[in-house]
Amino acid sequence: MKKLVIFYLFLCFTFNTFSQEKRDLFQKEGNQIGIANTLIKDFADIGFPNYNDRNFWNNLPSNLKKQYIQDAEESLDYNWPVVKATDYL
């Protein structure tokens, strides 16, 4: 009986130690591969027109404008789910 209690306590201690381990998997790997240097910080660098660039947006072909507006209106009521980091694991 004593051996069983000791074994149980050993298991509890072992699982408790592992469960308190620091879990920074994404941060650690991101730092190792230098992801901060590869992320896009300003979308202007890749040629996307700015919202305030009215000349660009006003000169879009009318059929393209209508299609963009129609697609956007269909998505107005979309419920965006929250994606947790654990979902990627």
C-alpha positions as CSV (number, residue, x, y, z in Angstrom):
1,M,0.0,0.0,0.0
2,K,2.9,2.4,0.9
3,K,4.5,1.7,-2.5
4,L,1.2,2.6,-4.3
5,V,1.0,5.9,-2.4
6,I,4.6,6.7,-3.1
7,F,4.1,5.9,-6.7
8,Y,1.0,8.1,-6.9
9,L,2.8,11.0,-5.3
10,F,5.7,10.6,-7.7
11,L,3.2,10.7,-10.6
12,C,1.5,13.8,-9.3
13,F,4.8,15.6,-8.8
14,T,6.0,14.6,-12.3
15,F,2.8,15.8,-14.0
16,N,2.7,19.0,-12.0
17,T,6.3,19.8,-13.0
18,F,5.6,19.3,-16.7
19,S,2.3,21.2,-16.6
20,Q,4.0,24.3,-15.2
21,E,6.6,24.3,-18.0
22,K,6.8,27.6,-19.8
23,R,4.9,27.3,-23.1
24,D,6.3,29.9,-25.5
25,L,6.5,27.6,-28.5
26,F,5.6,30.2,-31.1
27,Q,7.7,33.0,-29.6
28,K,10.8,30.8,-29.3
29,E,10.6,29.5,-32.8
30,G,9.7,32.9,-34.2
31,N,12.8,34.3,-32.6
32,Q,15.0,31.5,-33.9
33,I,13.9,32.0,-37.5
34,G,13.9,35.8,-37.4
35,I,10.2,36.2,-38.3
36,A,10.1,39.8,-37.1
37,N,12.5,40.7,-40.0
38,T,10.2,39.0,-42.6
39,L,6.8,40.3,-41.6
40,I,5.3,43.1,-43.6
41,K,5.2,46.2,-41.5
42,D,3.7,48.7,-44.0
43,F,1.5,47.4,-46.8
44,A,2.5,50.5,-48.9
45,D,5.8,48.7,-49.5
46,I,4.1,46.0,-51.6
47,G,2.0,48.4,-53.7
48,F,-1.5,48.2,-52.2
49,P,-3.3,51.4,-52.7
50,N,-4.1,53.4,-49.6
51,Y,-7.7,54.0,-48.5
52,N,-7.2,57.7,-49.0
53,D,-6.0,57.3,-52.6
54,R,-9.4,58.4,-54.0
55,N,-7.9,58.8,-57.5
56,F,-7.1,55.1,-57.7
57,W,-10.4,53.9,-56.3
58,N,-12.5,56.3,-58.4
59,N,-10.8,55.1,-61.6
60,L,-11.6,51.4,-61.1
61,P,-13.8,50.0,-63.8
62,S,-17.5,50.2,-62.8
63,N,-18.1,46.4,-63.2
64,L,-15.2,45.7,-60.8
65,K,-16.5,48.2,-58.3
66,K,-20.0,46.6,-58.4
67,Q,-18.5,43.2,-57.9
68,Y,-16.3,44.3,-54.9
69,I,-19.4,46.0,-53.3
70,Q,-21.6,42.9,-53.9
71,D,-19.0,40.6,-52.4
72,A,-18.5,42.9,-49.4
73,E,-22.2,43.2,-48.7
74,E,-22.6,39.4,-48.7
75,S,-20.0,39.2,-46.0
76,L,-21.5,41.9,-43.7
77,D,-23.1,39.5,-41.4
78,Y,-20.3,37.0,-41.3
79,N,-19.3,35.9,-37.8
80,W,-15.5,35.9,-37.7
81,P,-14.4,33.0,-35.4
82,V,-11.6,33.6,-32.9
83,V,-8.6,31.5,-33.9
84,K,-6.5,30.6,-30.9
85,A,-2.8,29.7,-31.0
86,T,-3.7,26.2,-29.7
87,D,-5.8,25.7,-32.9
88,Y,-2.6,25.9,-34.9
89,L,-0.8,23.3,-32.8
